[in-house]
Amino acid sequence: MDWELLWSIIKLLVALPVVIAVTYWVIRYGLGAQFRGGYPSAGLRVIDRVMLTPKSFIAVVRVDKEYLVVAGGEKDINLIARLDHYPETSFSSPELLSSKVATSYNLVRRWFLKENR
């Protein structure tokens, strides 16, 4: 075996794990944290989000101590309602999930009917 080929294989076996480790670290703690909400902004947090179509959604957003229901589409985001309180729990039970979806659906329906009068 040629010594240059062997040296190239050794360099590859050393460099490849380093590149994989750096890539993992950047995705896990760098760029990935940004997309998962890992960088808290000044009092702004998305509590719940439901996709209505591939390009539209409804979300409950907490801004400081106020809860806002917003609907977004391809080009804009609209405020639907302001809520006094909103339970910040996970969708662990089907009953809770169905009640949140029903509440979101009713809010969107009222907003849509109001906008199209």
QUIFENZI-V76753 format. One record per backbone hydrogen bond with DSSP energy under -0.5 kcal/mol. NH is the residue of the N-H (numbers start at 1). CO is the residue of the C=O. Records with the same first field share a line. If there is no record, write none. Layout:
# QUIFENZI-V76753
NH = CO / CO
This chain:
# QUIFENZI-V76753
6 = 2
7 = 3
8 = 4
9 = 5
10 = 6
11 = 7
12 = 8
13 = 9
14 = 10
15 = 11
16 = 12
17 = 13
18 = 14
19 = 15
20 = 16
21 = 17
22 = 18
23 = 19
24 = 20
25 = 21
26 = 22
27 = 23
28 = 24
29 = 25
30 = 25 / 26
31 = 26
32 = 26 / 27
34 = 30
35 = 31
36 = 32
37 = 34
38 = 33
39 = 33
40 = 38
41 = 44
43 = 41
45 = 62
47 = 45 / 60
48 = 60
50 = 58
52 = 50 / 56
53 = 56
56 = 53
57 = 72
58 = 50
59 = 70
60 = 48
61 = 59 / 68
62 = 45
63 = 61 / 66
64 = 43 / 62
65 = 63
66 = 63
67 = 83
68 = 61
69 = 81
70 = 59 / 68
71 = 78
72 = 57
73 = 76
78 = 71
80 = 69 / 78
81 = 69
83 = 67
89 = 87
92 = 90
97 = 93
98 = 94
99 = 95
100 = 96
101 = 97
102 = 98
103 = 99
104 = 100
105 = 101
106 = 102
107 = 103
108 = 104
109 = 105
110 = 106
111 = 107
112 = 108
113 = 109
114 = 110
115 = 111
116 = 112
117 = 114
